[in-house]
């Protein structure tokens, strides 16, 4: 990733996840990164901040109680590096916002009404919209003269076919409460699918792709000719793949059963499924790196969690191959997808009859660049393509300001 010290005509991008905060100060035209960093393991005693600005790299390890504290530390690190964000030539602040509901499906300049509308959607994305708002409100206070733009995770999937977006529940109830499949990680899926086409030298309209965004949150999409036709997340980011702290797919009857048998109320069940399930619920670990270390050490709970994770992933890959009819590319991205070669190999193992062949040496090679990891005789091209949600958000923010 390239960095330089010229701060003019930049966009500050904030990308808040459920336990992380990524940020970049980026020049949207060139893609040049002036500064970037990551706050990870928020809420833990050994949280970590890495801030890179030009040739300077600063780190902090210690307790970061919440996203507000994490953002404050980021601003401190900018100051310690000798740069006041208030005078950096920033033209916009782009904010990743997870849930746009039925109203927001384009990049939107933020005002008080937009803030209120995003807050109204918190129940649909309880792990994310509240922390997205933390960033928005802090930046509006710290940089009041710089416009903020919301870029919504759900936007890319707004045009899903009706039969895909529709749940088989009472139609009037669904319409009244805007219940449908919205899909998430859309900024990443859109960027990665486009970057895959560019890397392969193909027209986006000619490719059928399965994109696997695997991080603490995880989602899959089927993209036909540049347009999404399926995605694993639904009304909320809870549906689909097994995730760090989220269950993914469960029988809806589990909710009613826990209410009756365990005397848990709705909020308790919501918290369990979103914050205490997934890999964490199965093994006590939501960090995939630590989980892998435990698997290698023979930990039984970690091993089961890993197998459940892989099994669910394979189910979605198979389903989306059928949905597409013809699959040209399977693409791994995000923190786990880009850095876990064993997971990539395990998730596609034994699929040679479906035209999928992994090259073990290519898969094991470490790189931050887009690369093919399938063998030359694989009918389906398998790739690792690093996501760059921040650059996508920066460019969409500038476009929103231009009208």
FIMARTI-27515 format. One record per residue (C-alpha): residue in three letters; x, y, z. Coordinates in steps of 0.1 Angstrom, whole numbers, padded with zeros to 4 digits, always signed. Layout:
FIMARTI-27515
AlaXYZ ...
end
This chain:
FIMARTI-27515
Unk+0000+0000+0000 Unk+0015+0033-0011 Unk+0016+0063+0012 Unk+0029+0099+0008 Unk+0028+0131+0028 Unk+0008+0153+0006 Unk-0026+0157+0023 Unk-0044+0179-0003 Unk-0076+0168-0019 Unk-0080+0138+0003 Unk-0110+0120+0018 Unk-0109+0106+0053 Unk-0127+0073+0053 Unk-0140+0056+0085 Unk-0150+0019+0083 Unk-0163+0007+0116 Unk-0169-0030+0121 Unk-0183-0048+0151 Unk-0149-0050+0168 Unk-0127-0029+0146 Unk-0122+0005+0131 Unk-0103+0009+0098 Unk-0094+0043+0085 Unk-0076+0058+0056 Unk-0067+0093+0044 Unk-0068+0087+0007 Unk-0066+0106-0026 Unk-0096+0093-0045 Unk-0084+0100-0080 Unk-0050+0082-0077 Unk-0058+0059-0049 Unk-0027+0071-0031 Unk-0030+0065+0007 Unk-0016+0094+0028 Unk-0022+0076+0061 Unk-0040+0045+0072 Unk-0045+0025+0103 Unk-0065-0001+0121 Unk-0080-0003+0156 Unk-0087-0040+0163 Unk-0101-0061+0192 Unk-0121-0031+0205 Unk-0136-0039+0239 Unk-0108-0062+0249 Unk-0079-0055+0273 Unk-0053-0059+0246 Unk-0067-0039+0218 Unk-0043-0027+0192 Unk-0039+0004+0171 Unk-0015+0006+0142 Unk-0012+0040+0125 Unk+0010+0045+0094 Unk+0016+0080+0080 Unk+0043+0084+0054 Unk+0074+0067+0067 Unk+0062+0069+0103 Unk+0045+0040+0120 Unk+0030+0043+0155 Unk+0015+0015+0175 Unk-0006+0014+0207 Unk-0015-0017+0226 Unk-0039-0015+0256 Unk-0075-0012+0266 Unk-0099+0005+0242 Unk-0133+0003+0257 Unk-0154+0012+0227 Unk-0154+0028+0193 Unk-0156+0063+0207 Unk-0123+0057+0225 Unk-0108+0041+0194 Unk-0117+0071+0173 Unk-0102+0094+0199 Unk-0070+0075+0198 Unk-0069+0077+0160 Unk-0071+0115+0161 Unk-0044+0116+0188 Unk-0021+0095+0166 Unk-0026+0119+0137 Unk-0017+0148+0160 Unk+0014+0130+0174 Unk+0025+0125+0138 Unk+0024+0162+0133 Unk-0008+0165+0113 Unk-0040+0183+0124 Unk-0069+0167+0106 Unk-0086+0201+0107 Unk-0061+0216+0083 Unk-0052+0186+0061 Unk-0071+0197+0029 Unk-0098+0171+0035 Unk-0126+0175+0010 Unk-0149+0150+0026 Unk-0153+0123+0053 Unk-0167+0091+0040 Unk-0185+0068+0065 Unk-0193+0032+0060 Unk-0229+0027+0072 Unk-0241-0008+0073 Unk-0279-0006+0070 Unk-0296+0018+0047 Unk-0331+0003+0050 Unk-0354+0009+0020 Unk-0346+0046+0019 Unk-0308+0048+0014 Unk-0293+0030-0016 Unk-0270+0058-0029 Unk-0241+0077-0012 Unk-0258+0104+0009 Unk-0245+0137+0022 Unk-0251+0136+0060 Unk-0273+0161+0078 Unk-0293+0160+0110 Unk-0322+0142+0092 Unk-0299+0115+0078 Unk-0284+0110+0113 Unk-0319+0105+0127 Unk-0328+0081+0099 Unk-0297+0060+0104 Unk-0305+0059+0142 Unk-0340+0046+0134 Unk-0324+0017+0116 Unk-0303+0005+0146 Unk-0325-0024+0153 Unk-0317-0039+0119 Unk-0279-0037+0124 Unk-0274-0036+0162 Unk-0236-0044+0160 Unk-0229-0018+0133 Unk-0252+0012+0128 Unk-0247+0024+0164 Unk-0209+0024+0160 Unk-0212+0039+0125 Unk-0231+0068+0142 Unk-0203+0071+0168 Unk-0179+0079+0140 Unk-0203+0102+0122 Unk-0212+0123+0153 Unk-0176+0125+0164 Unk-0164+0137+0130 Unk-0192+0162+0126 Unk-0181+0177+0160 Unk-0143+0176+0153 Unk-0145+0186+0116 Unk-0177+0207+0114 Unk-0167+0224+0082 Unk-0159+0192+0063 Unk-0189+0175+0047 Unk-0196+0139+0057 Unk-0210+0113+0033 Unk-0227+0080+0042 Unk-0220+0051+0019 Unk-0243+0022+0027 Unk-0234-0015+0028 Unk-0268-0025+0015 Unk-0267-0003-0016 Unk-0251-0028-0040 Unk-0278-0053-0033 Unk-0307-0029-0036 Unk-0316-0043-0070 Unk-0318-0080-0061 Unk-0345-0098-0081 Unk-0378-0097-0063 Unk-0379-0135-0059 Unk-0345-0134-0042 Unk-0353-0104-0019 Unk-0387-0116-0008 Unk-0392-0137+0024 Unk-0420-0162+0024 Unk-0440-0145+0052 Unk-0473-0126+0053 Unk-0470-0101+0024 Unk-0489-0073+0042 Unk-0467-0076+0074 Unk-0435-0076+0053 Unk-0446-0045+0034 Unk-0456-0026+0065 Unk-0423-0032+0082 Unk-0400-0031+0052 Unk-0390-0068+0057 Unk-0369-0081+0028 Unk-0334-0093+0020 Unk-0311-0062+0020 Unk-0276-0078+0019 Unk-0245-0064+0034 Unk-0208-0059+0027 Unk-0220-0045-0006 Unk-0192-0019-0010 Unk-0167-0048-0007 Unk-0186-0071-0030 Unk-0189-0044-0057 Unk-0153-0034-0055 Unk-0139-0069-0055 Unk-0160-0081-0083 Unk-0150-0051-0104 Unk-0113-0056-0094 Unk-0115-0093-0104 Unk-0128-0084-0138 Unk-0100-0058-0143 Unk-0074-0083-0131 Unk-0086-0110-0155 Unk-0089-0085-0183 Unk-0125-0093-0188 Unk-0157-0073-0192 Unk-0177-0073-0160 Unk-0208-0081-0180 Unk-0192-0114-0192 Unk-0182-0128-0158 Unk-0202-0149-0133 Unk-0186-0147-0099 Unk-0189-0160-0064 Unk-0174-0135-0040 Unk-0166-0146-0004 Unk-0160-0117+0020 Unk-0147-0135+0050 Unk-0138-0114+0081 Unk-0152-0111+0116 Unk-0184-0106+0096 Unk-0187-0129+0066 Unk-0209-0129+0035 Unk-0212-0145+0001 Unk-0226-0132-0031 Unk-0234-0145-0065 Unk-0227-0119-0092 Unk-0240-0124-0127 Unk-0226-0101-0154 Unk-0217-0074-0129 Unk-0251-0075-0110 Unk-0257-0094-0078 Unk-0284-0121-0080 Unk-0280-0136-0045 Unk-0263-0128-0012 Unk-0261-0146+0021 Unk-0271-0118+0045 Unk-0307-0107+0047 Unk-0329-0083+0066 Unk-0299-0079+0090 Unk-0263-0089+0089 Unk-0271-0120+0111 Unk-0282-0144+0083 Unk-0259-0166+0063 Unk-0224-0178+0070 Unk-0209-0185+0104 Unk-0191-0154+0117 Unk-0169-0143+0145 Unk-0197-0136+0170 Unk-0228-0141+0148 Unk-0246-0174+0143 Unk-0255-0171+0107 Unk-0284-0194+0096 Unk-0304-0210+0124 Unk-0338-0225+0125 Unk-0362-0195+0134 Unk-0378-0219+0158 Unk-0347-0216+0180 Unk-0358-0181+0190 Unk-0392-0192+0201 Unk-0378-0223+0219 Unk-0353-0202+0238 Unk-0380-0178+0248 Unk-0401-0206+0263 Unk-0375-0232+0275 Unk-0347-0208+0287 Unk-0370-0179+0297 Unk-0348-0156+0276 Unk-0364-0123+0264 Unk-0360-0109+0229 Unk-0331-0087+0238 Unk-0312-0115+0254 Unk-0317-0138+0224 Unk-0307-0109+0201 Unk-0275-0104+0221 Unk-0267-0141+0221 Unk-0271-0145+0184 Unk-0252-0114+0174 Unk-0225-0111+0201 Unk-0221-0145+0217 Unk-0226-0170+0189 Unk-0206-0180+0158 Unk-0170-0190+0164 Unk-0170-0173+0198 Unk-0201-0193+0209 Unk-0187-0226+0197 Unk-0151-0222+0209 Unk-0147-0190+0231 Unk-0127-0174+0203 Unk-0139-0150+0176 Unk-0105-0141+0163 Unk-0098-0165+0134 Unk-0060-0164+0139 Unk-0064-0175+0175 Unk-0089-0201+0165 Unk-0065-0216+0140 Unk-0038-0218+0166 Unk-0061-0237+0188 Unk-0071-0261+0160 Unk-0034-0268+0153 Unk-0029-0275+0190 Unk-0057-0301+0190 Unk-0084-0281+0208 Unk-0117-0300+0203 Unk-0140-0270+0206 Unk-0119-0250+0182 Unk-0118-0279+0158 Unk-0156-0283+0158 Unk-0161-0245+0153 Unk-0137-0246+0123 Unk-0155-0275+0108 Unk-0189-0259+0112 Unk-0175-0227+0096 Unk-0162-0246+0066 Unk-0193-0267+0062 Unk-0215-0236+0060 Unk-0192-0219+0036 Unk-0192-0250+0013 Unk-0230-0251+0013 Unk-0232-0215+0001 Unk-0206-0221-0026 Unk-0225-0250-0039 Unk-0258-0232-0038 Unk-0245-0202-0057 Unk-0229-0224-0084 Unk-0263-0238-0091 Unk-0278-0203-0090 Unk-0254-0190-0115 Unk-0255-0220-0138 Unk-0220-0212-0150 Unk-0193-0200-0126 Unk-0162-0183-0140 Unk-0145-0172-0108 Unk-0146-0178-0070 Unk-0130-0149-0052 Unk-0118-0148-0015 Unk-0114-0114+0001 Unk-0113-0096+0035 Unk-0091-0104+0065 Unk-0098-0142+0068 Unk-0103-0147+0031 Unk-0071-0130+0022 Unk-0049-0146+0049 Unk-0061-0181+0056 Unk-0048-0205+0029 Unk-0059-0236+0048 Unk-0094-0223+0050 Unk-0094-0216+0013 Unk-0081-0251+0005 Unk-0105-0268+0028 Unk-0136-0249+0015 Unk-0129-0260-0020 Unk-0114-0295-0014 Unk-0128-0324-0034 Unk-0146-0302-0060 Unk-0125-0312-0089 Unk-0155-0327-0106 Unk-0170-0292-0106 Unk-0140-0278-0124 Unk-0123-0264-0093 Unk-0086-0272-0087 Unk-0065-0254-0062 Unk-0027-0250-0068 Unk-0012-0256-0033 Unk+0019-0236-0039 Unk+0000-0206-0053 Unk-0025-0208-0024 Unk+0002-0209+0002 Unk+0021-0179-0012 Unk+0018-0147+0008 Unk+0010-0115-0011 Unk-0010-0083-0007 Unk-0018-0083-0044 Unk-0046-0099-0064 Unk-0036-0133-0075 Unk-0049-0166-0090 Unk-0046-0196-0066 Unk-0062-0222-0089 Unk-0042-0244-0112 Unk-0039-0238-0149 Unk-0062-0266-0157 Unk-0090-0254-0134 Unk-0122-0246-0153 Unk-0132-0222-0126 Unk-0106-0195-0118 Unk-0101-0191-0080 Unk-0085-0159-0068 Unk-0076-0139-0038 Unk-0084-0102-0044 Unk-0078-0078-0015 Unk-0108-0056-0008 Unk-0104-0019-0006 Unk-0137-0006+0008 Unk-0120+0026+0018 Unk-0110+0036-0017 Unk-0145+0027-0030 Unk-0161+0048-0002 Unk-0137+0078-0009 Unk-0147+0078-0046 Unk-0184+0074-0039 Unk-0182+0103-0014 Unk-0166+0127-0039 Unk-0192+0116-0065 Unk-0220+0123-0040 Unk-0207+0159-0033 Unk-0205+0165-0071 Unk-0242+0155-0074 
end
